[in-house]
Amino acid sequence: MSHLQNLHFARMKPAIMALACALLFAGVLAQAEEASAPRPPPAGVKAAPKSGPENKNAAVQEISLQSLPPSVVRTVPQAGDAAVDAAVTRQITATFSKDMKDGSWSWSGLSKETTPEIVGTPKYLDDRRTCVVDVKLEPKKTYVFWLNSQKFGGFKDSQGNSAIPYLLVFQTR
């Protein structure tokens, strides 16, 4: 590459980086909008009847842990952690609100660059609520991926109900 080409690339580098950041932000924003879009009630849960005189005597479906889909209650690393040690962190764990179906998971990356390298096969611990996956993380990197998504709903409870999508974002130091 000639000196002139290097100079041209050096001038273009900030614009390329800004474009890459804008595209990443647009992808995260699109996924967030998709996740917040109104959805029908989960399988097995009836929508509460609308209030009003025509439904005055209608019974309301009981809301319980068993009637609702599973949700993520804890992750390690924790979402939003900006100081994850890439040299020490070898696993990602996700703990759910309900017992989960063995062999069911969906780690959905936004891109190859923001998804951790998975080493081996994910597995559930004996508590049947915590899924563990071995990973290889790189220093000074932001990781962004979904545990379930609108397209992939592999994390399922023991009754086969898909977990509510959860966006996990963290940074390594």
Secondary structure, 3 states (H helix, E strand, C coil): CCHHHHHHHHHHHHHHHHHHHHHHHHHHHHHHHHHHCCCCCCCCCCCCCCCCHHHCCCCCCCCCCCCCCCCEEEEECCCCCCCECCCCCCEEEEEECCCECCCCCCEEECCCCCCCEECCCCEECCCCCEEEEEEECCCCCEEEEEECCCCCCCCEECCCCECCCEEEEEEEC
